């Protein structure tokens, strides 16, 4: 032990004297650690996406599975209550752990959220997949950090790597995954000390998922018109609507969580009733299009075939599903919400629906997650750079007009979106909301 400490001290002394030696050691260390996280997370994401495809296809082939949704909700709530520890906080637990520099994420979070999300989609809950991938990445990263006995600073970085690799591998967007891990922690700031590790983790996670034979759905944005100020003004007007829609989704989802918790103290009862509510909605509106990921709605959006109310119904189904405690994520539903709204606005504004569907997809996500740079790069990875001049303002305005709200309540606000709106530095979204209602 003493000999090990002696070697460690010599390396530290050498790297403290020669800057580039320190950088080489830093790069090699994170090539190993972040690469390991990428392989593990990418493999688990491949398993998750394959299982999700099976669950979706099985539900479509057996319509009666919807009637098991209340029992699935009650069962998941029981398991989380008894064995989940702090796992029930989901992505917010990872954000808090990074902010504190403490590895408080139980390893069991990974398998629990994996099984829970598959059950949600098998029985017909309206949810996504990003939350599951990010939580799996975070839980495995936390475990690896404990194995290697990382200090507080490195613990923050490795947890950010877990988030980056989870996002990048599940959506097939390694660059957006890299930036997601850096940008999502604090609104208005990015954590550059983790830039290289997050890139390594996200890229290797993405490549590992592809190596397992998993492929991602592609959408065509269509022909992009030549740049014009008139079109840019239309994009800016639509982007304000995207930001307000992001705020609506975040606020309504949080409201449903508070309402379910207030009305039903028992988590199992909450999950059971939540399942009944989704069944009621299916028969009230006479459609199952809003169950699961609802990816066919995105295909309709890019083809200009969306119903005007599609984005509102997806908000309703998803908020009531997640509010009742079902597992999954918000990002894919946000893609659907933004895509369908953008398609509708494109028709109203007499502009290409493919372009506006793509802008809605990234701008609503930008506003709900408060990550405009990530969303801009996501748009380029998904749709190419030909519409970049419209994508950036869409992401910026979507971000601004969502206000100080968001899907991640533990997200810190490092800089107010307007100097006229005062906040306490580094307050979380939850704290700002609490102060507002005091």
Protein Blocks (a to p, Z undefined) as FASTA:
>chain_A
ZZmmmmmmmmmmmmmmmmmlmmmmmmmmmmmmmmmmmmmmmmmmmmmmmmmmmmmmmmmm
mmmlmmmmmmmmmmmmmmmmmmnmmmmnmmmlmmmmmmnopafbcfklmmmmmmmmmmmm
mnopacdfklmmmmmmmmmmmmmmmmnopafklmmmmmmmmmmmmmmmmnopaklmmmmm
mmmmpghiacfklmmmmmmmmmmmmmmmmmnopacddddebjaddddfklmmmmmmmmmm
mmmmmmmmmmmmmmmmmmmmmmmmblklmmmmmmmmmmmmmmmnopaklgcjllmmmmmm
mnopacfklmmmmmmmmmmmmmnopacdfklmmmmmmmmmmmmmmmmnopafklmmmmmm
mmmmmmmnopaklmmmmmmmmnojklmmmmmmmmmmmmmmnojadfblkbccfbdfbfkl
ccdehiafklmmmmmmZZ
